[in-house]
């Protein structure tokens, strides 16, 4: 590890918009993969845990 790696990581996490964009992309990719493979997902919805069937997963199929 480089001596300044922790500084680089700290700077990275200071850019909230970038971190949010990257996390949203990762979640979208995971949801698409589950949907295409026919796997359900579990989400928090209206104050409770809900299992969504693949056809209920709210994500566009365009990738």
C-alpha distances in whole Angstrom, upper triangle without the diagonal:
4,6,8,7,9,12,11,12,14,16,16,18,20,22,24,26,23,22,25,26,23,24,28,27,25,28,31,29,29,33,34,33,35,38,38,37,40,38,39,36,37,37,38,41,44,42,42,40,42,41,41,43,41,44,43,40,40,37,39,39,38,34
4,5,5,8,10,10,11,14,15,15,18,19,21,23,25,23,22,25,26,23,25,28,28,26,30,32,31,31,35,36,35,37,40,40,40,42,40,41,39,39,38,39,42,45,44,44,42,44,43,43,45,43,46,45,41,41,39,40,40,39,35
4,6,7,9,10,12,13,14,16,18,19,21,24,26,24,23,26,27,25,26,30,30,29,31,34,33,33,37,38,37,39,42,42,42,45,43,43,40,40,40,40,43,46,44,45,43,45,45,45,47,45,48,47,43,43,41,42,42,41,38
4,6,5,6,9,10,11,12,15,16,17,20,23,20,20,23,24,22,24,27,27,26,29,32,31,32,35,36,36,38,40,41,41,44,41,42,39,39,38,38,41,44,42,43,42,43,43,43,45,44,46,45,41,40,38,39,40,39,36
4,5,5,6,9,10,10,12,14,16,18,21,18,17,21,22,19,21,24,24,23,26,28,28,28,31,33,32,34,37,37,37,40,38,38,35,35,35,35,38,41,39,40,38,40,40,40,42,40,42,41,38,37,35,36,37,36,33
4,5,5,6,9,10,11,12,15,17,20,18,16,20,21,19,20,24,24,23,25,28,28,28,31,33,32,34,37,38,38,40,37,37,34,34,33,33,36,39,37,38,36,38,38,39,41,40,42,41,37,36,35,36,37,36,34
4,5,5,6,9,10,11,13,16,18,17,16,19,21,19,21,24,24,24,26,29,29,29,32,34,34,36,38,39,39,42,39,39,36,36,34,35,37,39,38,39,38,40,40,40,42,41,43,42,38,37,35,37,38,37,34
4,5,5,6,9,10,11,14,16,14,14,17,18,17,18,21,22,21,24,26,26,27,30,31,31,33,35,36,37,39,37,37,34,34,33,33,36,38,37,38,37,38,38,38,40,39,41,39,36,35,33,34,35,33,31
4,5,5,6,9,10,12,15,13,11,15,16,14,15,19,19,19,21,24,23,24,27,28,28,30,33,34,34,36,34,34,31,31,29,30,33,35,34,34,33,35,35,35,37,36,38,36,33,32,30,32,33,32,29
4,5,5,6,9,11,14,13,12,15,17,16,17,20,21,20,22,25,25,26,28,30,31,32,34,36,36,38,36,35,32,31,30,30,32,34,33,34,33,35,36,36,38,37,39,37,34,33,31,33,34,33,31
4,5,5,7,10,12,11,11,14,16,15,17,19,20,20,23,25,25,26,29,30,31,33,35,36,37,39,37,36,33,33,31,31,33,35,34,36,35,36,37,37,39,37,39,38,34,33,31,32,33,32,30
4,5,6,8,10,8,8,11,12,11,13,16,16,17,19,21,21,23,25,26,27,29,31,32,33,35,33,33,30,30,28,28,31,33,32,33,32,33,34,33,35,34,36,34,31,29,27,28,30,29,26
4,5,6,9,8,7,10,12,11,12,15,16,16,18,20,21,22,24,26,27,28,30,32,32,34,32,31,28,27,26,25,28,30,29,30,29,31,31,31,34,33,34,33,29,28,26,28,30,29,27
4,6,9,9,8,11,13,13,14,17,18,19,20,23,24,25,27,28,29,31,33,34,35,37,35,34,30,30,28,27,29,31,30,32,31,33,34,34,36,35,37,35,31,30,28,30,32,31,29
4,6,5,6,9,10,11,13,14,16,17,19,20,22,23,25,26,27,29,31,32,33,35,33,32,29,29,27,27,28,30,30,31,31,32,33,32,35,33,34,33,29,27,26,27,29,28,26
4,5,5,6,8,10,10,12,14,15,16,18,20,21,22,24,26,27,28,30,32,33,31,30,26,26,23,23,25,26,26,28,27,29,30,29,32,31,32,30,26,24,23,25,27,26,25
4,6,5,6,9,10,10,12,14,15,16,18,20,21,22,24,26,27,28,30,31,30,29,26,26,23,23,24,26,27,28,28,28,29,28,31,29,30,28,25,22,21,22,24,23,22
4,5,5,6,9,10,11,12,14,15,17,19,20,21,23,25,26,27,29,30,29,28,26,26,24,24,26,28,28,29,29,29,29,28,30,29,30,28,25,23,21,22,23,22,20
4,5,5,6,9,10,11,12,14,15,17,18,20,21,23,24,26,27,29,27,26,23,23,21,22,24,26,26,27,26,27,27,26,28,27,29,27,23,22,20,21,23,23,21
4,5,5,6,9,10,10,12,14,15,16,18,20,21,22,24,26,27,25,24,21,21,19,19,20,23,23,24,23,24,24,24,26,25,26,24,20,19,17,19,21,21,19
4,6,5,6,9,10,11,12,14,15,16,18,20,21,22,24,26,24,24,21,22,20,21,22,24,25,26,25,25,25,24,26,24,25,23,20,18,16,17,19,18,16
4,5,5,6,9,10,11,12,14,15,17,19,20,21,23,24,23,23,20,21,20,21,23,26,26,26,25,25,25,24,25,23,25,24,20,18,16,17,18,18,16
4,5,5,6,9,10,11,12,14,15,17,18,20,21,23,21,20,17,18,16,17,19,22,22,23,21,21,21,21,23,21,23,21,18,17,15,17,18,18,17
4,5,5,6,9,10,11,12,14,15,16,18,20,21,20,19,16,17,15,16,18,20,21,22,20,20,20,19,21,19,20,19,15,13,12,13,15,15,14
4,5,5,6,9,10,11,12,14,15,16,18,20,19,19,17,18,17,19,20,23,24,24,23,22,21,20,21,19,20,19,15,14,11,12,13,13,11
4,5,5,6,9,10,11,12,14,15,17,18,17,17,15,16,16,18,20,23,24,23,21,21,20,18,20,18,20,19,15,15,12,14,15,15,13
4,5,5,6,9,10,11,12,14,15,16,15,14,12,13,12,14,16,20,20,20,17,17,16,15,17,15,17,16,12,12,10,12,13,15,13
4,5,5,6,9,10,10,12,14,15,14,14,12,14,13,16,17,20,22,21,19,18,17,15,16,14,15,14,10,9,7,9,10,11,10
4,6,5,6,9,10,11,12,14,13,14,13,15,16,18,20,24,25,24,21,20,18,16,17,14,16,16,12,12,9,10,10,11,9
4,5,5,6,9,10,11,12,11,11,10,12,13,16,18,22,22,21,18,17,15,14,14,12,15,14,11,12,10,12,12,13,12
4,5,5,6,9,10,11,9,9,8,11,11,14,16,19,21,19,16,15,13,11,11,9,11,11,7,8,7,9,10,12,12
4,5,5,6,8,10,10,11,11,14,15,18,19,22,24,23,20,18,16,13,12,9,11,12,8,9,7,8,7,9,9
4,5,5,6,8,8,10,11,14,16,19,21,24,25,24,21,19,16,14,13,10,12,14,11,12,10,11,10,12,11
4,6,5,6,5,7,7,11,13,17,18,22,23,21,18,15,12,11,10,7,10,11,9,11,10,12,11,14,14
4,6,5,6,7,9,12,14,17,18,22,23,21,18,16,13,10,8,5,7,9,7,9,8,10,9,12,13
4,5,8,10,12,16,17,21,22,25,27,25,22,19,16,14,11,8,9,12,10,12,11,11,8,11,11
4,6,9,11,15,18,21,23,26,27,25,22,19,16,14,11,8,11,13,12,15,14,15,12,15,15
4,7,10,13,16,20,21,24,25,23,20,17,13,11,8,5,8,11,10,14,13,15,13,16,17
4,7,10,13,17,18,22,23,20,16,14,10,9,7,6,9,11,10,13,14,16,15,18,18
4,7,10,14,15,18,19,16,13,10,7,5,5,5,9,9,8,12,13,16,15,19,19
4,7,10,12,16,16,14,10,8,6,5,7,7,11,9,8,11,12,15,16,19,19
4,7,9,13,13,10,7,6,4,6,9,11,13,11,10,12,14,18,19,22,22
4,6,10,10,8,6,5,6,7,11,12,14,11,10,11,13,17,19,22,22
4,7,7,6,5,6,9,10,14,16,17,14,13,13,16,20,22,24,25
4,5,5,6,6,9,10,14,16,16,13,12,12,16,19,22,24,26
4,6,8,9,12,13,17,19,19,16,16,15,19,22,25,27,29
4,7,9,13,15,19,21,22,18,18,18,21,25,27,30,31
4,6,10,12,16,19,20,16,16,17,20,24,26,29,30
4,7,10,13,16,18,15,14,16,19,22,24,27,28
4,6,10,13,14,11,11,13,16,20,22,25,26
4,7,10,12,9,10,13,15,19,20,23,24
4,6,8,6,6,9,12,15,16,20,21
4,6,5,7,10,12,15,15,19,20
4,5,5,9,10,12,12,15,17
4,6,8,10,11,11,15,17
4,6,9,11,12,16,18
4,6,9,10,14,15
4,7,10,12,14
4,6,9,11
4,6,8
4,6
4
